[in-house]
Amino acid sequence: MSERPRGSHHKPSNAPSIGEFIVLTAALMAAGALAIDSMLPALPSIGASFAIEDENRRQLIITFYLLGFGGGQMLYGPLSDRFGRKPILALCLSSYALFSLLTGLSGSFAMLLGARLLQGMAAAGTRVLVVSMVRDQFDGPTMARIMSLSFILFMVVPVLAPALGEAVLAAASWRAIFFLLALYGLFLVGWLLLRLPETHPPDRRRALSLAKIREAVATTLDQRVSIGNTLALTLVVGALFAFINSIQQIVFDIFERPDLMALIFASIAGPMAITSYLNSRIVERIGSRRIMLTALHAFAAVSLLHLILLLAIGEHLILFIVLQALAMASFGLASANLNALAMQPLGHIAGTASSVQGTITTIGGALIGLAVGQWFDGTTLPLVLAFAICGVCGLLTAIWANPPGHPAPTR
């Protein structure tokens, strides 16, 4: 990079500026979020197109994507450790564009779910390889700072994506949303090929063998700081996916305000960008562990307060927005630091480690989100209870994973 922050290891030649690198990594991560958030307002239209009357069944459009996103991650880490980040990422983005197009052309609900599964598998490479590229060059609090800065820009997507989906639906059918996703994937391919250098040079690559992969997987799962922070992140991501699965029905059916869908979503998701920026400013001074534990305490406390108030006085739209926004703000502080702490001792196997951790986090979170979404009963109780349980369990897991005075070694 043209700026060499503390903690960097490898500086590729002809690198873009640190600012462009952050914007590009955010744009890459946004591909996955766009494929979820932009089509949330379209769920009723998609269900009507295929005569899917059960509203809970429409959530499978989200879940199949997330399962593909989780399962596909195991492919890309070992491949990128062997062949480099850039060619694998270009292949992922090209496939993402193709399967987005296929989703938009689906003639049946089964075909759409299959295309969504493949779209998620293709998008999985963006998650794995962005984390790997950042870890190739940064570690510890510096990595957390870079991830937070990327996350700030990335969070513009969930804030604006539902509004984008609504705008498309006002002018065209739901299929046009997926055609736009295909164009976005092709745009990213061009940007990647023109501007991003390889961050994983040949002298650091690992042989592509089952023995090497098993060794890297075992190392990732064996380290307390790696698996513990990964499981903690899985729990809070599960709460996030439960929110994504449920929010359309909550806004449409409980509060009966479909006209406010984009505004409510933005109001709840927006604070994550603010706290991600805050994290980028303070993490190198305060430290990832301290910020993460404080954020998880806040996440658990706010979620428990929401549950108590719901049981005591019932749910109200403003109360729901405020408390969910506070929980999401806590998530914004916790997530980048959990990710950085989990990756801290694994720089020598960053690709495979990112794959393993991402697979656990995404599939585990998707299954939690699916279970909570299918439990939807016309009230917010399933979602609020899930937030409280995930918050408390995530906090306890993180405390176990990060005992005081035992920083993870850096390699």
N, C-alpha and C positions, 0 to 999 in steps of 0.2 A: 504494500500500500504506500501511497505517497507520504502518509503520516505513520510513524511507527510507535504505537502505544506501548506502554509497559505490558510485559507478559507476552509479546509477540514472539514467534519462533521462526517463521519462514516468510520472507518477503518476495513474492513472485515478481519477475521482471515485467516491465511495461504494465504495471498494475494500475487500475483506475484509482482515483482519489478515494479517501476513506468515506467521503460523503456519497459518491456514486456507488461504492460497494454496499453501503447500508441501504440505499434506495433499491438497488438491484435485489439484495437478499429479501427485503420486505416485499418487493413485487413478486418474487418467486414463491414466498410463503403465502401470498395473497391468492395464488391460483387455487390452493386447496380451500381456503375460506370462501372464495367467490362461488365455488361449485356447491356450497351449502347455503350460504346466506342469501344469495341473489334469487334462489328459487323458493324460499319460504313463502312469499305471498302467492306463489303459483300452485301450491299444494292442492287447494280446492279445484282449480282448473284442470290440473293433471288428473286428479281423482275423477272428475266429471268426464274427461275424455275417455277414460277406460272403465267407466261405470263402477268405480270403487266407492261404495257407499260408507263403509266403515272408516271413520276418520282416523282411528288409531292405526289402521293398516297403511295409510298414506305415509306414516312415519318410516316405513321400510325404505322409501326413496332416500332418506337420510342415512338410515342404518346400513344399507348395502354399500353405499359410498364409503362410510367410515370403516366398515369391515375390510373393504378392498384397500383403503388407505393404510389400515393397520397391518394387514397381511402382506402387502407388497413391500413393506419397508425392509424385511429381511433379505430381499433380493439385492438391494442397491448398495448396502454398506460393503459387503465383501467384493462386489464387482468394482466399486469405486476405489477400494483399497488396492485392488490389483491394476486397474486400467486408468485410474485418475477420475477426478470429479466431473470434469467438463463434458467428456463424451457421453457418460452415463446420464448426466442431467439433460443434455440435448435430446437424447433418446426418450427420456421420460416426458419431456414437454411436447415432443412431436406426437407421442402416443396419447397424451392428455388431449391434444387438439382433435385427434382422430376419434377418440371415444366420446368426446363432447358432441361432435357432429353425429355420431351414431345414436347417442341418447336423444338428440333432437329429432332424429328420423324414426324413432321407435314406433312400431305399429301395434304393440301390445304391452301390457303392464309387465309381463315376464321379460320381454326383450328390454324394456326400459331398465328394470332392476339389474339385468345382466350387464347392460352397458354402463350403468352407474357403478357396479362392482369393478369393472375394468377401468373406468375413469378414475376411481379412487386408487386403484393399484398404480396407475401411471402417476397420479399426483403425489403418491407417497414418496417418490424420489426427491421432490422439492424439500420435504421436511428433513429427510435424512441428510441430503447433500448440503443444505444450507447450514445445518448444525456442524457437519463435518468440515465445511470450508471455513467457518468461523473458528472452530477448534484447531484447524491446521495452523492458524496464525495467532491465536490468542488463547489465554488460559485464565482460570480463576476469576477474580472480580472484573478484569478487563474484558473477558469473554462475556460476562453477565452484562457489562455496560454496552457492548456492541449489540448483543441480542436485544437488550431493552430498547436501544435506538431503532433497530430494525422493527421491533414490535410496535413502536409508536406509529410508524408509517403503515405497518401492516394492519393496525387496528382501525385505520380509516375505512378499511373494506367492510367489516361487519357493521360499522356505523352507517355507511352509505349503500351497501349492497341491497338491502330490502327495498330502499327507495328506487334503486336502479331496476330491480325486478318489477316493481309497480309501474314504473315508466314504460318498460317494455310491454307489459301486459295491456297498458292503455293504448298502445299503438299496434300490437301484433299478438300472436298466440304465445303460449308458454314455450313453444319450441324455439322461438327466437332467442330466448335466454341462453340456451345451450349452443346455438350458433355463434353468439357473441363470445362465449367461453372458448370455443374453438379458435376464434380469431385472436383472443388474448394469448392462448398457448403459442400460436405461431409468432406473435409479436415478441414473446419472451425468448423463443428460440433464436430469433435474429439478434436481439440485444445480447444474449449470452455469447453467441459465436463471435460477435464483433468486439465485445468489450471485456469479457471476463477471462483472465488468464488462468491457467491450471494452478491450483493451490497445493496439489499433492504431487511433488516431483518424482521422477522415476526411482531415485535413490532411496525413497521412503516407502515404496510400494511392497506389498506382501503377496506371496504366492497364493494363487487361487486353488486351494486344496481343502478337502474336508477336514483334514487334521488341523490346519491352520484356523479354519473357521470355528471348529469345535473348541480349540484353545482360546480364541478370542471371545466366543460366547461364554465359555466357562469363566473366564476372567471377569467379564462384565457382570455375570450373575453372582460371582463369589464375593465381590467386594461390597462390604456393608454400605459404604457411602453411595455406591452406584445403585444397587438394587433397592436400598431404602428410600433414597430420594426419588427414584423412578416410581415406586409404589405410592409414595405420597402424592406425586404429581398425577398419577393415574386416578386417584380418588377425587382430587379437585377437578380434573378434566372430566371425570364422570359426571360431576355436578353440572359442569358447563354443557356437556352434551345432552343432559337431561333437560336443561333449559332450552336448548336449540330444538329438541324434539317436541317440547310442550308449548312453546311460546305462541305459535300460530293459533292453537286451539284455546289457549288461555285468553288471548286478546279477542279472538272472534266469538268464542262461546261463553266465557265467564264474564268478561267485561263488556262484551257486545260493542266493541269499538274497532272494527276492521279498518276504518278510515285512519286510525292512529297507529297502525301496525309499525310503519317505518319509524315514526317519532318515538314510540315506546321502546323499540329495539335499540335505537340510537342513544336514547337517554340512559339505558341500562348498560350498554356496551361501551359508551364513550369514556367513562371514568377509567377503564383499563388503559387507555392511551395516556391519560394524565399520570397515572401511577407508574407506568412504564418509563415515561420521561423522568419522573422523580427518581426512580431507581437508577437510571443512567447517570444522574447527577451525584448520587450519594453512595453508590455501591462500593467504589474503590476506597472511599474514606471509612465507611462503617463496616463493610464486609457482607458477603452473600448470606452467610449463616444467620447473622443477627437479623437482617432485614427479612429473610424468608420466614423465620420463626415468629417474628412480630406480625407479619402479614397473615400467617396461618392462624395465629391466636385471634386476630381480628375477624378473619373469615368464619371461624367457628363461633365466635361470640355473636356476630351479626346474624348468622343463620339460626342460632338458638333463640335469639331475641325475636326473629321473625316467626318462628314456630310458636313461641309463647303467646305473642300478640294475636296470631291467627286463631289459636285455640281459645283465647280469652275474648276477643272482640270481633273476630271474623276478618275477612280480607277486604281491602279497599284499594282502588287503583293507585292512588298516590303513594300509599304505604308500600304497596308491592314494588313500585318503581324505585322508591328511595332505598329500601332495604336490599333489593336485588342489585342496585347500582353500587351500594357500599360493599356487598359481597364480591362483585366483579372487580371493583377497585382493589380489593385485597388480593384477588387472583392475579391481577396485573403485577403486583409487587412480588408475589410468591413464585410465579411460573418460571421466569427467566433465571431466577436464582436456584430453584430446584434443578433446572436443566443444567446449569453451569456446574453446580456441585456434583451432580451425577456423572458428568463428563470429566471432572477435574483429574482423576488419576489415569485416564484412558486415552491420552493423546496419541499414543503409539498404535492404537487400534480404533481411531476415531470413527471411521466409516462403519465398521461392524458394530461397535458399541452403540453408536447412534441408531443403527437399525434395530438392535435388540431392545434398547430402551424405548424407541418409538413404537415398536410393535406392541410391547406390553402396555404402554400408555394409551395408545389409540384403540386397540381391541378391548382392553379392559374398560376404558372410558366409554366406548361405544356400547358395550353390553350393559353397563350401568345405566347409560342414557336410554337404551331400548327398554330395559325393565321398568324404569320410572315412567317413560312415555306410554308404555302399554298399560300402566296402572292408572293412567289419567281417568278420573271419575267425575269430571265436571266441576272440580274444585282445585285449588292450588296446593292442597295438603300433600299429595305425593311429592311434588317438586320441592316444597319447603322442607319436608321431613328428610328428603334425600340430601339437600344441602347441609342440613344439620349433622346428619350421620357422616357424610363424606368429609365435612369440615373437621369434626372431632377426631375421626379415625386418621385423616391425613396429618393432622397436627401431631398426634401420638406417634405415628410412623416416622415423621420427620425428626422428632426429638430423639427417637431410637437411632436413626441413621446418622445423626450429627452430634455426637457427644462432645461436650466442651473440652477444648484442649487437644483434640485429635484431628487436625486438618489432614485432608487427603494428600498423598504424595503426588507430585506433578511429573509426568513423563512425556 
